Amino acid sequence: MQIPQNVASELRRLAEHGTLNAYLYDTAPMRARIAHLAGIMPEGVEVFYAMKANPHAAFLSAAMQAGARGIEIASLGEAEKAVAAGFSAQQLIYTGPGKSVEELSWCVQKGIRSIHIESLTEAHRLHAICKAAGRTQDVLLRINADFDIHEAQTTFSGGSKKFGVDEEKLGDILPQILALDSLHFRGLHVYAASGVLNVADLLKNCELVFGMARSIETAYPGVLCDIIDFGGGFGVDYLEEGHDFNPQGYAHGLARLIAEYGFAGRTFFLELGRYLAADSGWFCTEILDIKDSRGKKQVICAGGINHFRRPAALAINHPLAVLRMERAPLFEGQEAVHRESVYFGGPLCTGADKLANDVYVEAADVGDIAVFGLAGAYGLSMSNIEFLSHERPQEIVLD
Ligand SMILES: Cc1ncc(COP(=O)(O)O)c(C=O)c1O
């Protein structure tokens, strides 16, 4: 990985002001990705930003400036941040299991675009709230399809899952949801997996959902799945193997499926997090110590899984580069890294505090800055921020 010029020069400036531990954000790549998708996707596709990837105001404002259709929220906290960033209630869609009465009531009161029902209990809870408020609410039904995507980093459907209702139970559950007269059934939500690089796998998911929509419409005359939500899932190349996701291939494949199934005129949601946000952020943390432990170098940084948990949580190395700071050693014989594979960890008192393992580094000294790329998505937002009560990393927006 190359450290971009604007990131490197900001890091050199910051390093003059104490121990460096920060996320640096430049949302230009995110804006370009959203604009590109808007230009290539078939008619009817609406791109939402899944703000769980990064709820920082700069990312929300990038989504707005670049023309994202809206925001996919998964909590009341996210809803409030999206509204504060200027999104209207009609630009919000709400997904995720375990929605509380307070969260659903807020959505109904504000009149958000759609709520994606994850179970029969949730449908009844929402129906009761709508009845009490004298309102109806557009809903999608989330399905746990009997299908999984083998190579994905995280799968959301197939097997026993907490997401949605099992596909084979649809015949029992759907009529019960259709009978709840304050819920306006608009269609299906099937999110198969996250971090998928193979377009064919995601298109297989689209085809499967189209098949489901068709069977429902055949079985229940008058019922239309006029919105179909494919969730997120577009991957990024963490391993730097040159396997970038091909959005153009996806767009062509989806257009072909829409034509094949006669689904032109319908609406298709994409709720993308990682693909939009990942390459707009870097986690940058100062190397505080380097030790040789039984033949392997242990590189200890100012921030660990409290600030950047994803590499440990998903057992994956992010792209890494070391910004050399040319600091004088504290004593003669101080350890350094020289052309070897090493371990990077943080300052926490747990062996799980891993930033990267078996990662080859040309050279690193104490005082240099470890820069982890593709950290714009699921960086700080999925970290153990309270663990050991270290100061929060700074979040610095470059653009
Ligand atoms: C319901 C839902 N939509 C969208 C996303 C975003 O997924 P991704 O970052 O893979 O695009 C997630 C991620 O967990 C999700 O749970």
The ligand as an SDF file (V2000), in Angstrom:
LIG
                    3D

 16 16  0  0  0  0  0  0  0  0999 V2000
  -28.7930   -4.9660    6.8550 C   0  0  0  0  0  0  0  0  0  0  0  0
  -27.4640   -4.5300    6.3530 C   0  0  0  0  0  0  0  0  0  0  0  0
  -27.4050   -3.7800    5.2500 N   0  0  0  0  0  0  0  0  0  0  0  0
  -26.2190   -3.3520    4.7520 C   0  0  0  0  0  0  0  0  0  0  0  0
  -25.0250   -3.6710    5.3660 C   0  0  0  0  0  0  0  0  0  0  0  0
  -23.7530   -3.1750    4.7670 C   0  0  0  0  0  0  0  0  0  0  0  0
  -23.0110   -4.2160    4.2700 O   0  0  0  0  0  0  0  0  0  0  0  0
  -21.6650   -3.9860    3.4670 P   0  0  0  0  0  0  0  0  0  0  0  0
  -20.7800   -3.1570    4.2990 O   0  0  0  0  0  0  0  0  0  0  0  0
  -21.1650   -5.3530    3.2190 O   0  0  0  0  0  0  0  0  0  0  0  0
  -22.0140   -3.3030    2.1750 O   0  0  0  0  0  0  0  0  0  0  0  0
  -25.0370   -4.4780    6.5100 C   0  0  0  0  0  0  0  0  0  0  0  0
  -23.7880   -4.8650    7.1590 C   0  0  0  0  0  0  0  0  0  0  0  0
  -23.7120   -5.5830    8.1120 O   0  0  0  0  0  0  0  0  0  0  0  0
  -26.2970   -4.9110    7.0280 C   0  0  0  0  0  0  0  0  0  0  0  0
  -26.3550   -5.6650    8.1250 O   0  0  0  0  0  0  0  0  0  0  0  0
  1  2  1  0
  2  3  1  0
  2 15  2  0
  3  4  2  0
  4  5  1  0
  5  6  1  0
  5 12  2  0
  6  7  1  0
  7  8  1  0
  8  9  2  0
  8 10  1  0
  8 11  1  0
 12 13  1  0
 12 15  1  0
 13 14  2  0
 15 16  1  0
M  END
$$$$
